[in-house]
Amino acid sequence: MTEKEWRQKFAIKIQNLMLDRGMTESSVCIQSGLSHAVVWRYLHAQRTPGVLSALNLAKAFGVSLDELVDFGESIDRFELEGREFYDDFRREMQ
C-alpha cells in the first residue's frame, strides 16, 4: 500500500476508536498530549504519525501500538519532500 493509503486507513482507525470510546477530538488531545492541529491532520489523513505520537495515541485509546497501526500490509514506498525511498528501505527494515 502507499503511504497515502496507510494514512487513510489510520484516519479511519482513529475515528472508529473515538466513536467506540465516546471520545471527542479534544479528549484525544488531552489524553495523548498532542495538539489539536496534529490530531486534526491525522483524522484527515494529512500527516503520518511518528513513533512517539503513535504510542501516545495508542495509550490514549487503550490499545496496543500494533492494533493502532498494523493494517496487514507494508508501505511500498516512502516519499519525503520530493525524494523517494523505494524497496531498499523496506528491505533494511525486515
Secondary structure, DSSP 8 states (H G I E B T S, - for coil): --HHHHHHHHHHHHHHHHHHHT--HHHHHHHHT--HHHHHHHHTT-----HHHHHHHHHHHT--HHHHH--SS--S-EEETTEEE-HHHHHHH-
